[in-house]
Amino acid sequence: ASGGGFGEAGMGDIFDMFFGGGRKSRHAARQYGNAERGGDLYLNLHVSFDEAFKGMEKEISYQGTNECSKCGGSGIEPGVKQTVCPQCKGAGQINMGRGIFSIAQTCPACGGAGKTRGAPCSSCGGQGGTPALKRISVKIPAGVDNGSKIRLPGKGAPGMGGMPAGDLYIITQVDQHPQFERKGNNLYVDVPITFVEAALGTRIEVPTPEGKSSIKIPEGTDSGKVFRLRSKGFPQLHSSGRGDLYAKIHVVTPKNISKEDRDLLRKFAESHPENPRD
């Protein structure tokens, strides 16, 4: 059919006109040395269970970038003159489309600078920076978990043309503990007790990340019973609160008992004929 006639290619051009120019402009900004904020950097950091529980300060090393001392981050060889962009004639913008679809768009050739790029900096190859091994001390707050982000403003890649540097994000990965299972800010631990302790009741010590804590086991406690210890769990990130610790009781069946003990158990069974499966 005839008419406005937006074919597949035409619609693609319009879509690029409205939505695709940003990528080209950003590329041109780097190419022509425009002012541009530095990129953000992301670094995974493994911390131990105890480090995440207590919080700590840790020195880390990472591969970063230093602003080129020769070109000051512009990527252009000092002393080289720039000329007017031949595509936008120095305006920094060009008109795209026709009729009602005609809009002013940042010039994709110069990224809005209105000037062509001079020769690339001989020191950094036009990148505006040089690779460098960075060392920094990072404060890890108590309560971090897998995927927690710690933002360090201005510690990312340097900006171009006097713009600020990006940020560095530390993403924590917390090692598992051999005894405690962590779910959010709550901790879970299995606590074995003997058959006699479960039957008669007793007071036992339960492990916590900060040492032992005493709880009372009532007589007749079944295996699988869970006791809650308030505020004995993990610290809440950026808060003074704490999670809880849940101690799950596991009754251990005696092994290698003597003949005398067997006789006692049989007499006990005869005097307690109830069936727990009924």
C-alpha positions as CSV (number, residue, x, y, z in Angstrom):
1,A,0.0,0.0,0.0
2,S,1.1,3.6,-0.7
3,G,0.9,6.6,1.6
4,G,3.1,7.4,4.6
5,G,4.9,4.2,3.8
6,F,6.8,3.3,6.9
7,G,8.5,0.1,5.8
8,E,10.6,-2.1,8.1
9,A,13.6,-0.1,7.4
10,G,11.8,3.2,7.9
11,M,10.5,2.2,11.3
12,G,13.9,1.1,12.3
13,D,15.4,4.5,11.3
14,I,12.7,6.3,13.4
15,F,13.4,4.0,16.4
16,D,17.1,4.7,16.1
17,M,16.3,8.4,15.8
18,F,14.5,8.5,19.1
19,F,16.2,5.7,21.1
20,G,19.5,4.7,19.4
21,G,21.3,8.1,19.3
22,G,22.3,7.9,22.9
23,R,24.7,5.1,22.4
24,K,26.2,6.7,19.4
25,S,26.5,10.0,21.1
26,R,28.3,8.5,24.1
27,H,30.7,6.7,21.8
28,A,31.3,10.0,20.0
29,A,31.8,11.7,23.3
30,R,34.7,9.4,24.0
31,Q,35.9,9.6,20.4
32,Y,36.0,13.4,20.4
33,G,37.1,14.0,23.9
34,N,33.9,15.6,25.3
35,A,33.3,15.9,29.1
36,E,32.0,12.6,30.5
37,R,31.6,11.2,34.0
38,G,33.8,8.3,34.8
39,G,32.4,4.8,34.7
40,D,31.4,2.8,37.8
41,L,33.5,-0.2,38.8
42,Y,32.2,-3.4,40.5
43,L,34.3,-5.7,42.6
44,N,33.3,-8.9,44.3
45,L,34.8,-9.4,47.8
46,H,34.8,-12.6,49.8
47,V,34.5,-12.1,53.6
48,S,34.4,-14.7,56.3
49,F,31.3,-15.4,58.5
50,D,33.0,-13.8,61.4
51,E,34.1,-10.7,59.4
52,A,30.5,-10.2,58.2
53,F,29.2,-10.7,61.8
54,K,31.5,-8.3,63.5
55,G,32.3,-5.9,60.7
56,M,35.9,-4.9,59.9
57,E,38.2,-2.8,57.8
58,K,39.9,-4.5,55.0
59,E,42.6,-3.5,52.5
60,I,41.9,-4.6,48.9
61,S,43.6,-4.3,45.6
62,Y,41.8,-3.9,42.2
63,Q,42.6,-3.1,38.7
64,G,41.6,0.6,38.1
65,T,42.5,3.5,35.9
66,N,44.5,6.7,36.5
67,E,43.7,9.9,34.7
68,C,46.3,10.4,32.0
69,S,48.7,13.0,33.3
70,K,49.6,14.2,29.7
71,C,46.1,14.9,28.3
72,G,44.3,15.4,31.6
73,G,41.7,12.8,30.7
74,S,40.6,14.3,27.4
75,G,42.3,11.7,25.2
76,I,43.6,14.4,22.9
77,E,47.2,15.1,22.2
78,P,48.0,18.4,24.0
79,G,48.6,21.3,21.6
80,V,46.7,19.7,18.7
81,K,43.9,22.0,17.4
82,Q,40.4,20.8,16.8
83,T,38.4,21.8,13.7
84,V,34.7,22.4,13.1
85,C,32.7,19.2,12.7
86,P,31.9,18.8,9.0
87,Q,28.5,17.1,9.7
88,C,26.9,19.6,12.0
89,K,29.0,22.6,11.0
90,G,29.9,23.3,14.6
91,A,26.3,23.3,15.9
92,G,26.6,20.1,17.9
93,Q,23.1,19.1,16.6
94,I,21.5,17.9,13.4
95,N,17.9,17.6,12.2
96,M,16.7,14.0,11.7
97,G,13.6,12.8,9.9
98,R,10.9,14.7,7.9
99,G,7.8,16.6,8.6
100,I,6.3,16.0,12.0
101,F,9.1,13.5,12.7
102,S,11.8,16.0,12.3
103,I,13.7,16.5,15.5
104,A,17.0,18.1,16.6
105,Q,19.4,15.4,17.7
106,T,22.9,15.4,19.2
107,C,25.3,15.1,16.3
108,P,26.4,11.4,16.2
109,A,29.7,12.4,14.6
110,C,31.0,14.7,17.3
111,G,28.8,13.8,20.2
112,G,27.6,17.4,20.5
113,A,31.1,18.9,20.7
114,G,30.8,20.7,17.4
115,K,34.4,19.9,16.8
116,T,36.4,17.1,15.3
117,R,38.9,15.2,17.4
118,G,42.5,16.1,17.3
119,A,45.2,13.5,17.3
120,P,44.8,10.9,20.1
121,C,47.1,11.3,23.1
122,S,50.3,9.5,22.5
123,S,50.5,8.5,26.2
124,C,47.1,6.9,26.7
125,G,46.2,6.2,23.1
126,G,43.1,8.4,23.3
127,Q,41.5,6.6,26.2
128,G,42.0,9.4,28.7
129,G,43.5,7.1,31.3
130,T,46.0,4.4,31.9
131,P,45.6,1.1,33.8
132,A,46.8,1.1,37.4
133,L,46.7,-1.3,40.4
134,K,44.7,0.5,43.1
135,R,44.9,-0.2,46.9
136,I,42.2,1.0,49.2
137,S,41.0,0.4,52.7
138,V,37.3,-0.6,52.8
139,K,35.1,-0.6,55.9
140,I,32.9,-3.6,55.9
141,P,29.9,-2.9,58.1
142,A,28.5,-5.7,60.4
143,G,25.6,-7.5,58.9
144,V,26.6,-7.7,55.3
145,D,25.2,-10.7,53.3
146,N,25.7,-12.2,49.8
147,G,25.1,-9.4,47.3
148,S,25.4,-6.5,49.8
149,K,26.8,-3.4,48.0
150,I,29.2,-0.9,49.6
151,R,29.5,2.3,47.5
152,L,32.8,4.2,47.5
153,P,32.1,7.6,45.7
154,G,34.7,8.8,43.3
155,K,36.8,5.6,43.4
156,G,35.7,4.4,40.0
157,A,37.2,5.3,36.6
158,P,38.3,8.9,36.2
159,G,36.0,11.3,34.3
160,M,36.9,13.0,31.0
161,G,37.1,16.7,30.4
162,G,37.0,17.7,34.0
163,M,34.0,15.6,34.9
164,P,34.0,13.6,38.2
165,A,35.1,10.1,38.6
166,G,32.7,7.2,38.8
167,D,32.0,5.1,41.9
168,L,33.4,1.8,43.1
169,Y,30.9,-0.8,44.3
170,I,32.1,-3.6,46.6
171,I,29.7,-6.6,46.4
172,T,30.2,-8.9,49.3
173,Q,30.1,-12.7,49.2
174,V,29.9,-14.2,52.7
175,D,31.5,-17.6,53.4
176,Q,29.3,-20.3,55.0
177,H,29.8,-21.3,58.6
178,P,30.4,-25.0,59.4
179,Q,28.0,-24.9,62.4
180,F,25.4,-22.1,61.8
181,E,23.0,-21.7,58.9
182,R,22.1,-18.2,58.1
183,K,18.7,-17.1,56.7
184,G,18.6,-13.3,56.5
185,N,19.5,-12.1,60.0
186,N,18.4,-15.3,61.7
187,L,20.7,-18.2,62.5
188,Y,19.9,-21.9,62.9
189,V,22.0,-24.5,64.8
190,D,21.5,-28.2,65.6
191,V,22.1,-29.1,69.2
192,P,22.5,-32.8,70.2
193,I,21.3,-34.1,73.6
194,T,21.2,-37.5,75.2
195,F,18.2,-39.7,75.6
196,V,18.3,-39.2,79.4
197,E,18.6,-35.4,79.0
198,A,15.5,-35.4,76.8
199,A,13.6,-37.6,79.1
200,L,14.5,-36.0,82.5
201,G,15.1,-32.5,81.4
202,T,18.3,-30.5,82.0
203,R,20.1,-27.2,81.3
204,I,22.5,-27.1,78.4
205,E,24.8,-24.6,76.7
206,V,24.0,-23.6,73.1
207,P,26.7,-22.2,70.8
208,T,26.3,-18.7,69.4
209,P,28.6,-16.6,67.3
210,E,29.7,-14.8,70.5
211,G,30.1,-17.8,72.8
212,K,27.9,-20.1,74.8
213,S,24.3,-19.4,75.9
214,S,22.4,-21.5,78.4
215,I,18.9,-22.8,77.8
216,K,16.6,-25.1,79.8
217,I,15.4,-28.4,78.3
218,P,12.1,-29.4,79.8
219,E,11.6,-33.1,80.6
220,G,10.1,-35.1,77.8
221,T,11.5,-32.9,75.1
222,D,11.1,-34.5,71.6
223,S,13.8,-34.6,69.0
224,G,13.2,-31.7,66.5
225,K,12.0,-29.3,69.2
226,V,13.2,-25.7,68.4
227,F,14.1,-23.2,71.0
228,R,14.3,-19.5,70.1
229,L,17.1,-17.3,71.6
230,R,16.1,-13.7,71.0
231,S,18.7,-11.3,69.6
232,K,21.4,-13.9,69.4
233,G,21.4,-14.0,65.6
234,F,23.1,-11.8,63.0
235,P,23.4,-8.0,63.2
236,Q,21.0,-6.1,61.0
237,L,22.9,-4.1,58.3
238,H,23.1,-0.3,59.2
239,S,21.0,-0.9,62.3
240,S,21.4,-1.7,66.0
241,G,19.0,-4.6,65.8
242,R,19.8,-8.3,65.8
243,G,18.2,-11.4,64.4
244,D,17.4,-14.5,66.5
245,L,19.1,-17.8,67.0
246,Y,17.0,-21.0,66.6
247,A,18.4,-24.1,68.3
248,K,16.9,-27.4,67.0
249,I,17.2,-30.3,69.4
250,H,18.5,-33.6,68.1
251,V,18.1,-36.6,70.5
252,V,21.0,-39.0,70.1
253,T,20.2,-42.7,70.5
254,P,22.7,-44.5,72.8
255,K,25.1,-46.9,71.1
256,N,27.0,-50.0,72.4
257,I,24.9,-50.3,75.6
258,S,25.7,-53.0,78.1
259,K,23.5,-56.0,79.0
260,E,22.5,-54.4,82.3
261,D,21.4,-51.3,80.5
262,R,19.4,-53.4,78.0
263,D,17.6,-55.1,80.8
264,L,16.8,-51.7,82.4
265,L,15.5,-50.4,79.1
266,R,13.3,-53.5,78.6
267,K,11.8,-53.0,82.1
268,F,11.2,-49.4,81.3
269,A,9.4,-50.4,78.1
270,E,7.3,-52.9,80.0
271,S,6.2,-50.2,82.4
272,H,5.5,-47.7,79.5
273,P,3.6,-49.7,76.9
274,E,2.3,-46.7,75.0
275,N,2.8,-46.6,71.2
276,P,3.7,-43.1,69.9
277,R,2.6,-44.2,66.4
278,D,-1.1,-44.8,67.5
